[in-house]
Amino acid sequence: MIRESEPPPPVATIGGVIGGVPGGIPGGQLGGVIGGIINATPGVAAVPKLSKPVPTVERVRVSQGVTKGMVVYRVEPTYPPLARQARIQGVVVLTAMIDREGNIENLQLVSGHPMLAPAAIDAVKHWRYKPFLLNGQPVEVETTVTVTFQLQM
C-alpha cells in the first residue's frame, strides 16, 4: 500500500513570504535570491575597482617570426667539415629562453641532424635580442629558433 506524506503547512505558518519555499529561512527574500538581486540594483551594477595591481607577467611565448625581427647580433653557424664532406644538409630546431636583457639563457635541441646540431647550438647561444617589452616592462621570452644548413652548389 502506497501512502503519501502529509502536505507541508501553509506558508503563513512557516513565517516566510508568499511564494516562499517550505522550510526556507524565515524572513527570506520576496521573489527568492534572484528576485532580490534584480530588485536591489537600481540600474547598471557598479564594477568594484581592484585593490591591488594586475600581476606582472614573468615569461611569454613568442613566435619565431616575431623574434626574427628582434635579433640585434647574430652569429652564423660554422658548417661542420665532416657534415660538409658527407654532404649533409638540413634544419636544426631549438627552443630558447631569452632573458629580460635579450641574452639566450636556456637552449635545447628539439630536432636536427646530430652532425649539425652542435654547430647550431654554439652559434645561437651567442645571439642577442632587443629586450621584449610587455606593458612597457621587459619580460623573458620563450621561443623557437630554426637554423638552416645548406650547401652552396
N, C-alpha and C positions, 0 to 999 in steps of 0.2 A: 504494500500500500504506500503510495506517494503522498506526502503531506507537504504543503508549502509553509514556509516560515511566516511568522506574523509580519504584516507590513510595518515599516518604520513609523514612528509617531509623526504627527504633522509638524511642519517647520516651526510654527509658533511655539510649540512646547520645547523645542531644542534651544531656542534663544538665538537662532541665526537670522538670516534675512530671507525674504520671499524669493524663491528660486534657488536658495542655497542648497548645499549638499548635506543630506542627513549625516550626522556625525562629524560635520565640519567644525571649524573653530568658531566659538561664539563671538559675535561682533564682526563676522567676516566681511569681505568687500562686496558691495552690491554689483552684480554683473561678473563676479569672480575676479581672479587676478588680472586677466587680460582687460576686462571691462574697467577695472580700477586704474590700470596704467593708461588706457586710452583716454579716460575721462580726466585724469590728473594732469595731462600735458595740454596746455592751452594752445600750442602751435607747434612749431618745429622744436624738437628737443635740442637743448644746447649740448655741444660736444665738449666734454671736460678737457682742459689742457693737460698735457703730460707734465708731471712734476720733475721728471728727470730727462736729460737729453737723450736723443736717439743714440743707441750704441754704435760705436765706430766699427767699421769692417776691418778685419786684420788681413785677410787674403781674398783675392778674387781670381776667378778663372777667366783667362782672356784667350781669344782665338789666335791662331798663328798669323793670320792676316793682319791683325791689329799690331802684334808685336814686331812684325817685319818693318813697319814704319817707324818704330821707336828705337831701332838699333843706331847707336852713335859710334860704336867701334866694333868692327867685325874682322876676325882673323879667319882667313881662308884655310881650310884643312890641307895638309900636305898629303898628296896621293901616296899611299904606301908602295914602295918599289916592288915588293913581291906581288901585290894585287895588280899593279900595272903590268908586270910581266905575264901574269896569268890572265890578263885582260878582263879583270873583274870590275863590273860597274854596278851601280845601284844606289839605293836611298837608305840612309840611316835616320831613324826616327827616335828622338829623345824627348823626355819630359824634363822641364826645367822649372826651378823656383827662382824668381827674380826678386831680390830684396828691395827695400824702400829707396836705396841709393842707385839701383839699376844694375847691380852685380849679380852674376849667376851664383846661386848657392848650392842647390841640390840638383845634380844632373844624373839622370838614369836612362839606361838604354831600354827602348821599347821594342825595336826591331831593326834589322840590318845585317849585312854580311859580317861575319866575325873578323875578316881581314880589314874591313873598312871602319868598323865601329870605334876602335881606339883612336884613330886619327880624327874622327868627327868629335868625339868627346874632348880630346885635347884642344881642339880649335875652339869649340863652343864655350868651354869654361873660361876663356879669355874675353868673350864678347861683353860689351857694356851697353846699357839701355838708358834712355831718358827715364827718370822716375815716373811711375804711373800714379796719377792723381785721381782720387775719388772724393768729391765734395771739397776739393782744394787740399786734401791731405794725402801724402804719399802712402801707398799700400803695397804689400807683397803681391806678386802675381804668379800664378801657376799657368804654364803654357806648354805647348808642344813645339819642338824645333825639328825641322827636317833639313838634312844635309845631303845634297846630291853629288855623287861621284860619277863623272862621265869622262871617258877617254876622248882625247882630241884625235880626230881622224886625219 
